[in-house]
Amino acid sequence: MSRSALLLGLLLLASVTPANDLSWRRDPAPPAEVEPQYTRTSFYVPMRDGVQIAVDLYLPPGAGAGARVPAILRMTRYWRAVNFRWLTKPFLEGPQPLAARFIAQGYAWLDVDVRGSGASGGVQRTLWSDEEVADGGELVDWIVSQPWSSGKVGALGDSYDGTAAELLLSTGRPAVRAVAPRFALFDGYSDIGFPGGVRLAWFTKAWSEFNDAIDRGHLWSAFPWWVPLAISGPRPVDGPDGESGIAAAQAAHEANFEVDRAAQGVEFRDDLPEGGPDSKPEHWSPCCKRRAAIEASGAAILSVSGWWDGAYQRAAIERFRTLRNPQKLLIGPWNHGGDQQLDPFEPTRATQFDHAAELLRFFDHYLKDAQNGWQDEPPVTYFTTGDGRWRQAPGWPPPAIRTTYYFAAQNRLSRGSPAAAAASDSYAVDPDTTTGTSTRWHALAVPTWTEYPDRVQADRKLLIYDSEPLAEDVEVTGHPVMHLALQADGSDAAVFVYLEDVALDGEVGYVTEGQFRALQRKLEPPDPETDLPNVPRHSFRRADAQPLVPGETATLDFDLLPTSHLFRQGHRIRIALAGADRDQFAPPANAAAHWQVMRSVGAASRVELPVVDRR
């Protein structure tokens, strides 16, 4: 784990890269950089149990002096503001760039340290605890009681902060009219802790170390020696008791929940974590316990994610398809946080998308009643890599033809039929296979430069299947589905499947991936109301576990992470299989060392690709 990168993430938390690539929009983007006039105050707001919650309030000129303005609430567990030492203080203080854009447009902006973090008191006894969510509701009550408040509140955030914004809807405050959870989970088990049932061990370890360092003020344990010379911790609230409040808060944070320790004690969705029943993903995930309350709010939701944003693009899609709230979905060619733009055959670069402009259009419509065209645009906007274009659709997924490619002899993907006679390919699992340390998964905890270089060398350790050169362009938009017929020499397996684009010169571009734990393969009946068509559903519960029987064929049906990518004429579609991803995922116990991948009638390994008709 890069400790200097963690510092960078702290300093840039919640920032966006402003620019003007909105070619799919009718309206021009507003100015990319602003220096708003504002007043800032910092103070504690006491909660019902006496816990003090630290708040930074930015007000635009005139607010409270006859003018009432809507408010944007950002609740974070990563310090609402950094206390810079004297050398860096003049250069780095002030609102984050996103906040500056909103303040300049006449919004009040509130940065909040959630319970158990930063300068706030209390203990974080689990992720998004009932107490923390209730705090958000009380903060809304405080906001609407202020003389500057219009009585309308929005909430937003990235990652943890985005989930906090979404869960605010469950508090039943009618003042909260709209929220924008960006790059955020919907189901904590499958979106981040255990994608496909496989434990994302690197993330929970790195995230726990980072949280521990900032919660307790032990910067020396997670950052280079020079970091404490630049920052002293979270910024105290104003007044003579600010510094003592920090000390008291950090003492309380010693008892905070440790996510990695809890994750290590979990395999299945229904396992009881160390933190107790409230620590189960069903309790704190928006998809589950609080879904009905979120829907009852009737508030509007803008879900934002990127194709390289961990598994959060799937989370954004599931949120969009599941909740009955007024919603829009935006998925770009982005990493976690949306500050980098990726494409399989292009170097990663800073994004050219004006995130702030899109958020302002959303909140202007719902908090200022602006008739800005927001209500007239289709609900879904997504970017197609390989083509470099934005598209819009009335729903997700866009219409597509499920096109089947069978695994065939000589490592081919065939549009024909599976072999009539028994046929298979052997694969010895290499535990050192990896997608590297600049991946979609690493970016969830470290602000790494997310990229997937040419995978020619990596694929030499994998079992690959290539299509013939494409006779025409093929656009894959939606959820690829794998049907893997497998024999193994163990009772379990972690299967990693990569969808790749092989260019005319042999360069291999990473498109998307899926991972799946074999003993979780039992299928559940689909929910016709919310489930994606043709996408397998699994419970990931202990009672449904089905260990592999060595020598017997089992079929693993699972989806890859959704994507939208154009495979160009002459390119080849590649499926690459691995049994490990060393730098991201923990191997399950009793994992098989050897596979037989079956590819004949009755046991036909294949992939279904959602191919869009571009005519």
Disulfide bonds with the S-S distance in Angstrom:
Cys287-Cys288 2.38
